């Protein structure tokens, strides 16, 4: 069974940076796609960024230019570098991993951006 674990969340002032990490274990296969979604209080979960095995990144408009997604295929890890954070970025950030067997999600890591 694939397990996905996120880390790196925390409290940061507006304009600051955080680096989230995502680790997938329980599989010997490289994930086809790894990515991040987020869910702010009272809002629906929304996509943030994703990256395919060939290292092709995709970003939502709000993340373009501020967030950078990367991955280490050998370790089945993904990272989300978030710069110039804004209070609206406050949310629980979830990592997902897509394999031939399906998609697995982590439990999420809280990111709080203070004014």
C-alpha positions as CSV (number, residue, x, y, z in Angstrom):
1,X,0.0,0.0,0.0
2,X,1.3,3.4,-1.0
3,X,1.8,5.9,1.8
4,X,2.1,9.6,1.2
5,X,3.5,11.9,3.9
6,X,3.9,15.7,3.7
7,X,6.1,17.9,5.9
8,X,7.3,21.4,6.0
9,X,4.2,23.4,6.9
10,X,4.2,26.0,9.5
11,X,3.5,29.6,10.4
12,X,5.2,32.3,8.3
13,X,4.7,36.1,7.9
14,X,3.4,37.5,4.7
15,X,6.1,37.7,2.2
16,X,8.0,34.8,3.6
17,X,8.8,31.4,2.2
18,X,8.2,27.7,3.0
19,X,9.3,24.5,1.4
20,X,6.9,21.6,1.6
21,X,8.1,18.0,1.1
22,X,6.2,15.0,0.0
23,X,7.4,11.4,0.3
24,X,5.8,8.3,-1.2
25,X,6.7,4.9,0.1
26,X,5.4,1.4,-0.4
27,X,6.1,1.2,-4.1
28,X,9.1,0.4,-6.2
29,X,7.6,2.3,-9.2
30,X,8.3,6.0,-9.9
31,X,5.1,8.0,-9.6
32,X,3.6,9.1,-12.9
33,X,2.5,12.4,-11.4
34,X,3.1,14.1,-8.1
35,X,1.3,17.2,-7.1
36,X,-0.2,19.4,-4.5
37,X,-3.7,20.6,-3.7
38,X,-4.8,22.8,-0.9
39,X,-7.9,23.6,1.1
40,X,-8.5,26.8,2.9
41,X,-11.0,27.2,5.7
42,X,-14.5,27.2,4.4
43,X,-13.4,26.6,0.8
44,X,-13.2,23.7,-1.6
45,X,-10.0,21.9,-2.2
46,X,-8.2,23.3,-5.2
47,X,-5.1,22.3,-7.2
48,X,-1.9,24.1,-6.8
49,X,0.8,22.4,-8.9
50,X,1.8,19.1,-10.4
51,X,4.8,17.6,-12.0
52,X,5.0,14.5,-14.2
53,X,7.7,11.9,-14.4
54,X,9.4,13.7,-17.2
55,X,9.6,16.8,-14.9
56,X,7.0,18.8,-16.7
57,X,5.5,21.2,-14.1
58,X,2.0,22.7,-14.2
59,X,0.8,25.5,-12.0
60,X,-2.4,27.2,-11.2
61,X,-2.5,30.9,-12.0
62,X,-2.1,32.0,-8.3
63,X,1.0,29.8,-8.0
64,X,2.7,30.8,-11.2
65,X,5.8,32.8,-10.5
66,X,5.7,32.3,-6.7
67,X,5.7,28.5,-6.3
68,X,8.1,26.0,-7.7
69,X,7.4,22.3,-7.8
70,X,10.2,19.8,-8.2
71,X,10.7,16.1,-7.7
72,X,13.4,13.5,-7.0
73,X,12.3,10.4,-9.1
74,X,14.8,8.1,-7.5
75,X,13.4,8.8,-4.0
76,X,9.8,9.3,-5.1
77,X,9.8,12.7,-3.4
78,X,8.3,16.0,-4.4
79,X,8.8,19.5,-3.2
80,X,6.9,22.7,-3.3
81,X,8.9,25.8,-2.8
82,X,6.6,28.7,-1.9
83,X,7.8,32.3,-2.0
84,X,6.2,35.6,-1.4
85,X,3.5,33.9,0.6
86,X,0.2,35.8,1.2
87,X,-2.5,35.4,3.8
88,X,-4.7,33.9,1.1
89,X,-2.2,31.0,0.8
90,X,-3.3,29.9,4.3
91,X,-4.6,26.3,3.9
92,X,-3.9,22.7,4.5
93,X,-1.7,21.5,1.7
94,X,-2.2,17.9,0.4
95,X,0.3,15.9,-1.7
96,X,-0.9,13.2,-4.1
97,X,0.9,10.6,-6.0
98,X,-0.4,8.9,-9.1
99,X,0.7,5.4,-10.0
100,X,-0.6,2.7,-12.3
101,X,-2.6,1.3,-9.3
102,X,-4.3,4.6,-8.6
103,X,-3.9,7.9,-6.7
104,X,-2.9,8.2,-3.1
105,X,-3.1,11.2,-0.9
106,X,-1.3,12.4,2.2
107,X,-2.9,13.7,5.4
108,X,-1.9,17.3,4.7
109,X,0.3,19.9,6.3
110,X,-0.9,23.2,7.6
111,X,0.4,26.4,6.1
112,X,-0.5,29.6,7.9
113,X,0.5,33.0,6.6
114,X,0.1,35.9,9.1
115,X,-0.5,39.5,8.1
